[in-house]
Amino acid sequence: MKLTILLIAGSLLFVSGVFAQNAPAPQAQATPKAATDPAAADPTLIGVDKAQQELKEISINKFEDDGFWTGNMMRDDGYISLRRFEGSPVDKKPVTGETDAQLKESDKYVLGAKIEHLHRAVTSFSISPTQPLPVPGITKTLSIWVVGRNVKHQLFVVVEDQFNNKAKIPLGDLAFAGWKKLTAAIPPNIRQNDPRYPSKAGLSIVSLVVETDPAETYGSYYIYFDDLRAVTDLFTENNRDSDDMVDTSW
């Protein structure tokens, strides 16, 4: 009797072991594209911390005035000069709000930068407004049209919050020909609002920075910019009570 019980138990163990070996291994979950590609991030899902949002695309600067921008570069590495040119990306669509309001803002020029390299080097250059460009509301994404001239340089946008903290956000590489729209998601860890400082909401655009590939730093390099835009949440700004006190009046 005991021998029979042992044989039955052994058979059950053998069968369970065979099923365990044949069972398919669990598959790893795929990483969402938005987590690996900031440009593919959905503005409606970035940094959501309230029940309602009013997302709107707005134009921050159209690069119509070259006198508003300055170029900076280490003199030991080369020289940078700026000027404006007539033109515009063919595929650029007008901002919906501007079309609805029938605004006639000038959009005739683009900003060009010419960089004359003195030698091969690991270097960078920047294009900065004469004063930071404030973005109303809570910024979700920033975008800009660029002619990159098909080199392996990297473009970044430098932003500053209302507490003077700066962050450099990658827009992408410049290895493409003709005009291309580059987009960057604003990481949620960049502080854009604080309930203790309601008047210090949002962020400002400080500069555009190009980090060069040393293999490409020879001769002259040209780059062009047009229409810096933001997708921003204006819910708080558009729904503030008219009888609410302004804390900055203290």
Backbone as CSV, one residue per row, in Angstrom:
resi,resn,N_x,N_y,N_z,CA_x,CA_y,CA_z,C_x,C_y,C_z
1,MET,0.834,-1.214,0.000,0.000,0.000,0.000,0.867,1.261,0.000
2,LYS,1.880,1.284,0.831,2.769,2.439,0.899,3.514,2.604,-0.422
3,LEU,3.910,1.476,-1.036,4.620,1.545,-2.305,3.737,2.164,-3.389
4,THR,2.457,1.799,-3.393,1.521,2.354,-4.383,1.376,3.859,-4.235
5,ILE,1.262,4.337,-2.985,1.126,5.776,-2.722,2.355,6.525,-3.206
6,LEU,3.544,5.954,-2.957,4.783,6.599,-3.381,4.868,6.690,-4.902
7,LEU,4.436,5.646,-5.602,4.473,5.658,-7.058,3.534,6.719,-7.636
8,ILE,2.344,6.849,-7.044,1.381,7.868,-7.500,1.929,9.280,-7.292
9,ALA,2.521,9.532,-6.108,3.085,10.854,-5.802,4.217,11.186,-6.760
10,GLY,5.062,10.191,-7.046,6.163,10.424,-7.972,5.670,10.754,-9.365
11,SER,4.603,10.105,-9.800,4.046,10.382,-11.125,3.504,11.801,-11.212
12,LEU,2.833,12.232,-10.148,2.288,13.599,-10.139,3.398,14.638,-10.204
13,LEU,4.488,14.411,-9.488,5.615,15.347,-9.512,6.231,15.413,-10.898
14,PHE,6.343,14.236,-11.542,6.930,14.196,-12.889,6.076,14.972,-13.889
15,VAL,4.758,14.771,-13.840,3.850,15.460,-14.759,3.876,16.970,-14.554
16,SER,3.854,17.400,-13.280,3.880,18.841,-13.001,5.174,19.457,-13.479
17,GLY,6.300,18.725,-13.382,7.576,19.236,-13.866,7.579,19.404,-15.365
18,VAL,6.953,18.459,-16.094,6.879,18.569,-17.549,6.071,19.788,-17.966
19,PHE,4.914,20.025,-17.305,4.089,21.207,-17.621,4.830,22.502,-17.327
20,ALA,5.599,22.509,-16.244,6.341,23.713,-15.883,7.386,24.034,-16.931
21,GLN,8.038,22.971,-17.500,9.056,23.206,-18.503,8.445,23.705,-19.812
22,ASN,7.236,23.209,-20.131,6.602,23.583,-21.391,5.834,24.903,-21.324
23,ALA,5.613,25.422,-20.119,4.850,26.670,-19.981,5.625,27.818,-20.596
24,PRO,4.984,28.686,-21.373,5.698,29.820,-22.000,6.161,30.823,-20.963
25,ALA,7.369,31.382,-21.192,7.914,32.379,-20.258,7.138,33.676,-20.380
26,PRO,6.933,34.400,-19.276,6.215,35.683,-19.342,6.968,36.676,-20.205
27,GLN,6.251,37.428,-21.045,6.867,38.398,-21.922,6.992,39.741,-21.223
28,ALA,8.131,40.429,-21.509,8.355,41.752,-20.920,7.418,42.756,-21.564
29,GLN,6.948,43.706,-20.792,6.052,44.729,-21.314,6.841,45.713,-22.154
30,ALA,6.270,46.118,-23.271,6.935,47.061,-24.163,6.958,48.444,-23.535
31,THR,8.084,49.141,-23.728,8.203,50.497,-23.212,7.424,51.440,-24.101
32,PRO,6.520,52.243,-23.534,5.763,53.186,-24.360,6.687,54.108,-25.135
33,LYS,6.320,54.431,-26.378,7.158,55.287,-27.203,7.383,56.643,-26.567
34,ALA,6.374,57.159,-25.870,6.497,58.484,-25.254,7.576,58.502,-24.193
35,ALA,7.880,57.348,-23.587,8.895,57.307,-22.540,10.293,57.332,-23.126
36,THR,10.457,56.896,-24.380,11.769,56.852,-25.002,11.983,57.953,-26.026
37,ASP,10.928,58.565,-26.488,11.005,59.608,-27.499,10.236,60.834,-27.018
38,PRO,10.948,61.834,-26.416,10.231,63.006,-25.880,9.401,63.725,-26.921
39,ALA,9.861,63.702,-28.188,9.125,64.416,-29.233,7.775,63.779,-29.515
40,ALA,7.611,62.496,-29.123,6.347,61.816,-29.370,5.395,61.921,-28.194
41,ALA,5.781,62.607,-27.137,4.951,62.703,-25.943,3.667,63.479,-26.234
42,ASP,2.596,63.028,-25.651,1.296,63.672,-25.807,1.192,64.822,-24.812
43,PRO,1.018,66.076,-25.270,0.934,67.207,-24.336,-0.162,67.055,-23.296
44,THR,-1.225,66.320,-23.629,-2.335,66.168,-22.692,-1.973,65.272,-21.516
45,LEU,-0.855,64.537,-21.609,-0.473,63.598,-20.553,0.777,64.022,-19.801
46,ILE,1.382,65.148,-20.163,2.628,65.582,-19.545,2.350,66.399,-18.299
47,GLY,2.859,65.953,-17.159,2.782,66.730,-15.924,1.387,67.113,-15.511
48,VAL,0.423,66.230,-15.694,-0.964,66.543,-15.331,-1.104,66.482,-13.817
49,ASP,-1.449,67.602,-13.202,-1.602,67.630,-11.746,-2.912,68.284,-11.325
50,LYS,-3.845,68.434,-12.273,-5.157,68.975,-11.920,-6.210,68.350,-12.815
51,ALA,-7.472,68.506,-12.405,-8.555,67.789,-13.072,-8.822,68.308,-14.476
52,GLN,-8.609,69.604,-14.721,-8.950,70.183,-16.020,-7.754,70.904,-16.620
53,GLN,-7.691,70.897,-17.958,-6.647,71.597,-18.675,-7.261,72.362,-19.843
54,GLU,-6.602,73.447,-20.235,-6.955,74.187,-21.442,-5.678,74.336,-22.258
55,LEU,-5.403,73.335,-23.096,-4.183,73.344,-23.884,-4.357,74.202,-25.130
56,LYS,-3.335,74.997,-25.397,-3.380,75.879,-26.556,-1.979,76.022,-27.128
57,GLU,-1.866,75.983,-28.451,-0.584,76.232,-29.111,-0.454,77.721,-29.376
58,ILE,0.667,78.297,-28.958,0.904,79.724,-29.141,2.291,79.923,-29.749
59,SER,2.442,80.997,-30.495,3.728,81.356,-31.070,4.466,82.276,-30.101
60,ILE,5.678,81.867,-29.707,6.463,82.654,-28.755,7.292,83.713,-29.467
61,ASN,7.912,83.329,-30.584,8.707,84.278,-31.359,8.844,83.757,-32.787
62,LYS,8.685,84.646,-33.768,8.745,84.255,-35.178,10.043,84.675,-35.853
63,PHE,11.007,85.174,-35.049,12.332,85.529,-35.554,12.258,86.577,-36.664
64,GLU,11.350,87.535,-36.497,11.201,88.601,-37.491,12.264,89.688,-37.336
65,ASP,12.809,89.852,-36.133,13.759,90.941,-35.858,15.094,90.337,-35.438
66,ASP,16.092,90.415,-36.322,17.395,89.847,-35.972,18.116,90.660,-34.904
67,GLY,17.684,91.911,-34.706,18.288,92.728,-33.659,17.889,92.288,-32.256
68,PHE,16.842,91.459,-32.149,16.391,90.971,-30.851,17.221,89.779,-30.374
69,TRP,18.055,89.217,-31.271,18.817,88.011,-30.949,20.316,88.283,-31.008
70,THR,21.056,87.597,-30.155,22.510,87.710,-30.148,23.127,86.317,-30.233
71,GLY,24.278,86.235,-30.883,25.001,84.975,-31.000,26.206,84.962,-30.089
72,ASN,26.484,83.830,-29.492,27.619,83.700,-28.584,28.412,82.443,-28.914
73,MET,29.761,82.592,-28.914,30.646,81.466,-29.189,32.033,81.795,-28.652
74,MET,32.765,80.777,-28.220,34.132,80.995,-27.753,34.983,81.515,-28.904
75,ARG,35.625,82.672,-28.706,36.411,83.287,-29.772,37.596,82.420,-30.193
76,ASP,38.067,81.571,-29.299,39.175,80.682,-29.658,38.744,79.600,-30.639
77,ASP,37.425,79.357,-30.728,36.932,78.287,-31.585,36.340,78.785,-32.894
78,GLY,35.871,80.036,-32.920,35.290,80.543,-34.155,34.476,81.803,-33.941
79,TYR,33.750,82.208,-34.977,32.971,83.429,-34.943,31.537,83.121,-35.388
80,ILE,30.589,83.875,-34.832,29.183,83.697,-35.174,28.587,85.045,-35.554
81,SER,27.773,85.052,-36.596,27.066,86.262,-37.009,25.627,85.898,-37.342
82,LEU,24.712,86.848,-37.095,23.283,86.628,-37.307,22.745,87.645,-38.308
83,ARG,21.757,87.217,-39.093,21.017,88.131,-39.944,19.709,87.463,-40.328
84,ARG,18.757,88.251,-40.776,17.468,87.706,-41.167,17.382,87.564,-42.688
85,PHE,16.544,86.603,-43.107,16.324,86.349,-44.526,14.828,86.198,-44.771
86,GLU,14.389,86.595,-45.940,13.002,86.359,-46.292,12.791,84.872,-46.553
87,GLY,11.688,84.337,-46.044,11.397,82.932,-46.265,10.558,82.349,-45.146
88,SER,10.135,81.093,-45.345,9.307,80.397,-44.365,9.190,78.936,-44.771
89,PRO,9.082,78.011,-43.812,8.864,76.607,-44.169,7.543,76.421,-44.898
90,VAL,7.571,75.686,-45.992,6.362,75.473,-46.788,5.312,74.698,-45.996
91,ASP,5.773,73.748,-45.156,4.834,72.883,-44.431,4.314,73.497,-43.129
92,LYS,4.759,74.689,-42.789,4.325,75.302,-41.532,2.872,75.726,-41.611
93,LYS,2.101,75.338,-40.613,0.683,75.709,-40.541,0.504,76.845,-39.529
94,PRO,-0.408,77.783,-39.789,-0.626,78.884,-38.841,-1.230,78.387,-37.541
95,VAL,-0.985,79.122,-36.480,-1.572,78.796,-35.188,-3.076,79.003,-35.265
96,THR,-3.825,78.037,-34.742,-5.290,78.082,-34.860,-5.874,79.352,-34.270
97,GLY,-5.413,79.753,-33.104,-5.959,80.943,-32.463,-5.722,82.209,-33.272
98,GLU,-4.534,82.300,-33.907,-4.240,83.476,-34.719,-5.155,83.533,-35.941
99,THR,-5.433,82.369,-36.518,-6.315,82.323,-37.684,-7.737,82.725,-37.298
100,ASP,-8.217,82.202,-36.157,-9.579,82.519,-35.718,-9.733,83.999,-35.396
101,ALA,-8.683,84.593,-34.809,-8.748,86.008,-34.437,-8.396,86.931,-35.596
102,GLN,-8.002,86.337,-36.732,-7.645,87.107,-37.936,-6.526,88.108,-37.632
103,LEU,-5.510,87.629,-36.897,-4.359,88.472,-36.600,-3.485,88.612,-37.838
104,LYS,-2.916,89.787,-38.029,-2.095,90.074,-39.201,-0.627,90.258,-38.816
105,GLU,-0.138,89.534,-37.816,1.253,89.674,-37.385,2.195,89.284,-38.514
106,SER,3.265,90.068,-38.656,4.231,89.809,-39.712,4.891,88.443,-39.527
107,ASP,5.024,87.710,-40.607,5.706,86.416,-40.590,6.426,86.258,-41.919
108,LYS,7.351,87.172,-42.165,8.000,87.280,-43.466,9.439,86.764,-43.449
109,TYR,10.070,86.771,-42.258,11.497,86.492,-42.198,11.809,85.260,-41.341
110,VAL,13.046,84.775,-41.520,13.624,83.746,-40.653,14.974,84.263,-40.175
111,LEU,15.488,83.667,-39.114,16.782,84.076,-38.557,17.861,83.088,-38.993
112,GLY,18.939,83.619,-39.557,20.059,82.782,-39.964,21.285,83.046,-39.114
113,ALA,22.080,82.014,-38.899,23.341,82.138,-38.166,24.454,81.519,-39.001
114,LYS,25.561,82.228,-39.114,26.741,81.733,-39.817,27.864,81.546,-38.803
115,ILE,28.407,80.331,-38.758,29.483,80.014,-37.828,30.731,79.715,-38.632
116,GLU,31.801,80.433,-38.344,33.079,80.224,-39.012,34.042,79.571,-38.027
117,HIS,34.295,78.286,-38.226,35.165,77.537,-37.330,36.632,77.853,-37.616
118,LEU,37.422,77.985,-36.551,38.858,78.217,-36.691,39.635,76.907,-36.699
119,HIS,39.099,75.892,-36.031,39.759,74.587,-35.967,38.751,73.574,-35.453
120,ARG,39.096,72.309,-35.581,38.228,71.265,-35.043,38.274,71.319,-33.520
121,ALA,37.096,71.227,-32.899,37.054,71.322,-31.445,35.720,70.807,-30.935
122,VAL,35.705,70.394,-29.681,34.453,70.097,-28.980,33.958,71.435,-28.437
123,THR,32.996,72.012,-29.097,32.570,73.360,-28.746,31.056,73.487,-28.899
124,SER,30.562,74.688,-28.704,29.137,74.969,-28.837,28.949,76.446,-29.149
125,PHE,27.761,76.785,-29.610,27.401,78.185,-29.783,25.924,78.341,-29.426
126,SER,25.516,79.554,-29.116,24.150,79.784,-28.661,23.542,80.984,-29.363
127,ILE,22.227,80.954,-29.465,21.424,82.060,-29.997,20.478,82.469,-28.871
128,SER,20.606,83.727,-28.395,19.839,84.141,-27.220,19.044,85.408,-27.500
129,PRO,17.815,85.503,-26.976,17.068,86.764,-27.066,17.688,87.791,-26.123
130,THR,17.460,89.061,-26.407,18.016,90.107,-25.553,17.453,90.042,-24.140
131,GLN,16.284,89.435,-23.981,15.715,89.165,-22.673,14.931,87.859,-22.758
132,PRO,14.863,87.083,-21.658,14.154,85.794,-21.709,12.730,85.948,-22.204
133,LEU,12.281,84.942,-22.948,10.932,84.961,-23.517,9.988,84.198,-22.588
134,PRO,9.072,84.877,-21.891,8.151,84.182,-20.990,7.084,83.411,-21.758
135,VAL,6.729,82.255,-21.230,5.662,81.442,-21.811,4.514,81.420,-20.812
136,PRO,3.336,81.913,-21.169,2.211,81.923,-20.220,1.719,80.513,-19.935
137,GLY,1.145,80.334,-18.755,0.587,79.031,-18.397,1.658,78.020,-18.032
138,ILE,1.278,76.750,-18.075,2.181,75.648,-17.770,2.575,74.994,-19.095
139,THR,3.823,75.144,-19.477,4.291,74.675,-20.778,4.390,73.159,-20.815
140,LYS,3.838,72.569,-21.870,3.893,71.119,-22.068,4.958,70.730,-23.084
141,THR,4.981,71.416,-24.225,5.988,71.142,-25.253,6.466,72.456,-25.859
142,LEU,7.689,72.423,-26.414,8.236,73.521,-27.198,8.613,72.972,-28.569
143,SER,8.434,73.780,-29.602,8.794,73.352,-30.949,9.402,74.519,-31.711
144,ILE,10.199,74.188,-32.729,10.841,75.207,-33.543,11.145,74.606,-34.913
145,TRP,11.051,75.440,-35.952,11.420,75.026,-37.301,12.892,75.357,-37.516
146,VAL,13.636,74.395,-38.073,15.089,74.546,-38.208,15.544,74.002,-39.561
147,VAL,16.524,74.674,-40.156,17.301,74.113,-41.255,18.637,73.696,-40.658
148,GLY,18.915,72.405,-40.619,20.097,71.909,-39.913,21.304,71.654,-40.776
149,ARG,21.156,71.677,-42.102,22.247,71.470,-43.050,22.910,70.098,-42.937
150,ASN,22.164,69.124,-42.413,22.567,67.715,-42.449,23.931,67.449,-41.802
151,VAL,24.134,68.000,-40.611,25.334,67.714,-39.825,24.925,67.084,-38.496
152,LYS,25.882,66.509,-37.784,25.572,65.748,-36.578,25.618,66.597,-35.306
153,HIS,25.386,67.885,-35.444,25.289,68.735,-34.259,23.995,68.429,-33.506
154,GLN,23.926,68.836,-32.233,22.747,68.630,-31.394,22.181,69.982,-30.962
155,LEU,20.855,70.128,-31.073,20.194,71.380,-30.693,19.475,71.214,-29.363
156,PHE,19.635,72.206,-28.491,18.992,72.226,-27.177,18.288,73.566,-26.985
157,VAL,17.280,73.571,-26.125,16.655,74.815,-25.684,16.870,74.928,-24.179
158,VAL,17.323,76.092,-23.747,17.570,76.345,-22.324,16.389,77.134,-21.773
159,VAL,15.755,76.606,-20.731,14.612,77.265,-20.108,14.953,77.597,-18.660
160,GLU,14.211,78.533,-18.106,14.430,78.973,-16.719,13.081,79.085,-16.036
161,ASP,12.972,78.512,-14.837,11.726,78.669,-14.092,11.757,79.985,-13.326
162,GLN,10.677,80.264,-12.616,10.558,81.557,-11.941,11.412,81.654,-10.677
163,PHE,12.150,80.567,-10.385,13.064,80.580,-9.243,14.506,80.584,-9.716
164,ASN,14.698,80.947,-11.001,16.019,81.088,-11.627,16.770,79.767,-11.780
165,ASN,16.049,78.657,-11.772,16.672,77.366,-12.048,16.631,77.123,-13.550
166,LYS,17.779,76.789,-14.137,17.861,76.572,-15.583,17.919,75.085,-15.905
167,ALA,17.421,74.731,-17.084,17.462,73.354,-17.560,17.696,73.369,-19.068
168,LYS,18.530,72.432,-19.541,18.827,72.318,-20.973,18.100,71.094,-21.515
169,ILE,17.176,71.327,-22.435,16.300,70.272,-22.930,16.653,69.966,-24.381
170,PRO,16.911,68.705,-24.723,17.278,68.369,-26.107,16.097,68.478,-27.068
171,LEU,16.344,69.141,-28.199,15.357,69.221,-29.272,15.627,68.178,-30.355
172,GLY,16.887,67.745,-30.501,17.219,66.717,-31.473,18.483,67.048,-32.245
173,ASP,18.903,66.112,-33.093,20.098,66.340,-33.906,19.723,67.082,-35.179
174,LEU,20.748,67.618,-35.845,20.550,68.449,-37.031,20.956,67.728,-38.306
175,ALA,20.972,66.415,-38.279,21.376,65.614,-39.436,20.196,65.422,-40.388
176,PHE,19.720,66.518,-40.975,18.630,66.463,-41.951,18.785,67.646,-42.906
177,ALA,18.205,67.510,-44.080,18.273,68.565,-45.084,16.951,69.326,-45.128
178,GLY,17.020,70.630,-45.402,15.814,71.442,-45.491,15.201,71.732,-44.136
179,TRP,13.965,72.240,-44.166,13.275,72.596,-42.938,12.726,71.363,-42.237
180,LYS,12.786,71.369,-40.915,12.193,70.308,-40.107,11.723,70.907,-38.784
181,LYS,10.562,70.463,-38.319,10.035,70.925,-37.040,10.533,69.994,-35.937
182,LEU,11.279,70.559,-34.988,11.786,69.793,-33.846,10.947,70.126,-32.621
183,THR,10.607,69.098,-31.852,9.730,69.265,-30.690,10.343,68.610,-29.471
184,ALA,10.200,69.247,-28.320,10.683,68.698,-27.059,9.584,68.789,-26.009
185,ALA,9.435,67.726,-25.229,8.507,67.738,-24.092,9.203,68.339,-22.881
186,ILE,8.489,69.129,-22.109,9.038,69.713,-20.888,8.902,68.687,-19.769
187,PRO,10.007,68.236,-19.182,9.926,67.215,-18.120,9.102,67.716,-16.937
188,PRO,8.280,66.853,-16.354,7.447,67.270,-15.217,8.260,67.699,-13.994
189,ASN,9.536,67.295,-13.920,10.328,67.673,-12.742,10.743,69.142,-12.774
190,ILE,10.571,69.823,-13.917,10.841,71.262,-13.964,9.675,71.982,-13.308
191,ARG,9.964,72.681,-12.233,8.903,73.287,-11.425,8.348,74.527,-12.123
192,GLN,7.088,74.454,-12.514,6.442,75.578,-13.186,5.365,76.249,-12.333
193,ASN,4.968,75.606,-11.263,3.991,76.251,-10.386,4.202,75.784,-8.954
194,ASP,3.860,76.649,-8.032,3.994,76.374,-6.609,2.830,77.073,-5.909
195,PRO,2.014,76.343,-5.144,0.847,76.973,-4.506,1.216,78.104,-3.559
196,ARG,2.462,78.103,-3.076,2.882,79.196,-2.181,3.306,80.443,-2.947
197,TYR,3.562,80.279,-4.257,3.968,81.413,-5.077,3.149,81.406,-6.378
198,PRO,1.856,81.692,-6.293,1.008,81.621,-7.491,1.398,82.616,-8.571
199,SER,2.085,83.681,-8.203,2.501,84.664,-9.203,3.765,84.243,-9.932
200,LYS,4.405,83.155,-9.482,5.655,82.691,-10.092,5.412,81.409,-10.895
201,ALA,4.426,81.416,-11.750,4.102,80.228,-12.548,4.721,80.338,-13.934
202,GLY,4.909,79.184,-14.554,5.417,79.151,-15.912,6.925,79.137,-15.986
203,LEU,7.438,79.270,-17.206,8.876,79.308,-17.421,9.200,80.296,-18.530
204,SER,10.498,80.545,-18.724,10.970,81.461,-19.763,12.016,80.754,-20.616
205,ILE,12.084,81.126,-21.881,13.087,80.572,-22.795,14.302,81.487,-22.790
206,VAL,15.454,80.919,-22.439,16.676,81.703,-22.268,17.526,81.707,-23.532
207,SER,17.680,80.549,-24.180,18.543,80.488,-25.363,18.352,79.184,-26.110
208,LEU,18.871,79.158,-27.329,19.010,77.939,-28.124,20.497,77.623,-28.196
209,VAL,20.861,76.407,-27.903,22.274,76.018,-27.853,22.519,74.878,-28.838
210,VAL,23.586,74.999,-29.615,24.011,73.936,-30.526,25.344,73.390,-30.034
211,GLU,25.356,72.114,-29.678,26.589,71.430,-29.321,27.106,70.720,-30.567
212,THR,28.332,71.043,-30.969,28.840,70.601,-32.259,29.530,69.243,-32.170
213,ASP,29.473,68.534,-33.290,30.249,67.313,-33.467,31.651,67.735,-33.910
214,PRO,32.705,67.358,-33.183,34.056,67.835,-33.544,34.472,67.460,-34.960
215,ALA,33.920,66.375,-35.506,34.256,65.991,-36.875,33.679,66.958,-37.898
216,GLU,32.700,67.793,-37.470,32.030,68.715,-38.388,32.445,70.166,-38.173
217,THR,33.388,70.411,-37.268,33.747,71.797,-36.931,34.905,72.281,-37.802
218,TYR,34.606,72.499,-39.062,35.596,73.072,-39.974,34.856,73.904,-41.024
219,GLY,35.538,74.922,-41.558,34.908,75.770,-42.563,33.763,76.586,-41.976
220,SER,32.767,76.861,-42.813,31.605,77.657,-42.400,30.385,76.753,-42.258
221,TYR,29.577,77.047,-41.250,28.344,76.298,-41.014,27.189,77.291,-40.937
222,TYR,26.047,76.911,-41.529,24.885,77.789,-41.567,23.681,77.062,-40.968
223,ILE,22.890,77.803,-40.203,21.679,77.249,-39.596,20.616,78.342,-39.577
224,TYR,19.349,77.935,-39.737,18.247,78.901,-39.822,17.115,78.467,-38.886
225,PHE,16.424,79.467,-38.313,15.352,79.218,-37.353,14.098,79.981,-37.756
226,ASP,12.945,79.380,-37.413,11.675,80.077,-37.620,10.621,79.542,-36.650
227,ASP,9.804,80.436,-36.167,8.590,80.150,-35.393,8.807,79.221,-34.194
228,LEU,9.215,79.809,-33.105,9.326,79.109,-31.829,7.948,79.085,-31.177
229,ARG,7.407,77.881,-30.929,6.057,77.747,-30.394,6.040,76.923,-29.110
230,ALA,4.916,77.030,-28.401,4.704,76.244,-27.191,3.269,75.736,-27.166
231,VAL,3.088,74.537,-26.646,1.756,74.054,-26.269,1.677,74.199,-24.758
232,THR,0.750,75.013,-24.289,0.712,75.376,-22.876,-0.694,75.241,-22.313
233,ASP,-0.773,74.990,-21.017,-2.052,74.859,-20.315,-2.422,76.210,-19.707
234,LEU,-3.486,76.811,-20.212,-3.915,78.142,-19.765,-5.145,78.089,-18.865
235,PHE,-5.439,76.918,-18.298,-6.660,76.788,-17.496,-6.664,77.759,-16.313
236,THR,-5.578,77.805,-15.553,-5.528,78.670,-14.367,-5.654,80.134,-14.756
237,GLU,-4.946,80.553,-15.833,-4.982,81.949,-16.256,-6.378,82.357,-16.735
238,ASN,-7.060,81.458,-17.428,-8.366,81.796,-18.003,-9.529,81.618,-17.034
239,ASN,-9.276,80.987,-15.889,-10.372,80.715,-14.955,-10.130,81.310,-13.572
240,ARG,-9.281,82.316,-13.499,-9.051,82.993,-12.226,-10.254,83.860,-11.878
241,ASP,-10.732,83.759,-10.647,-11.878,84.564,-10.223,-11.545,86.047,-10.285
242,SER,-12.482,86.829,-10.765,-12.244,88.269,-10.902,-12.075,88.959,-9.549
243,ASP,-12.631,88.355,-8.473,-12.517,88.980,-7.151,-11.364,88.396,-6.335
244,ASP,-10.522,87.561,-6.966,-9.391,86.962,-6.262,-8.310,88.007,-6.040
245,MET,-7.688,87.983,-4.868,-6.643,88.940,-4.547,-5.337,88.570,-5.256
246,VAL,-4.543,89.588,-5.538,-3.240,89.376,-6.193,-2.159,89.439,-5.123
247,ASP,-1.427,88.318,-4.957,-0.438,88.239,-3.883,0.735,89.185,-4.094
248,THR,1.021,89.547,-5.353,2.175,90.422,-5.604,1.917,91.865,-5.173
249,SER,0.701,92.189,-4.700,0.412,93.554,-4.267,0.952,93.840,-2.857
250,TRP,1.447,92.798,-2.174,2.002,93.025,-0.829,3.282,93.834,-0.935
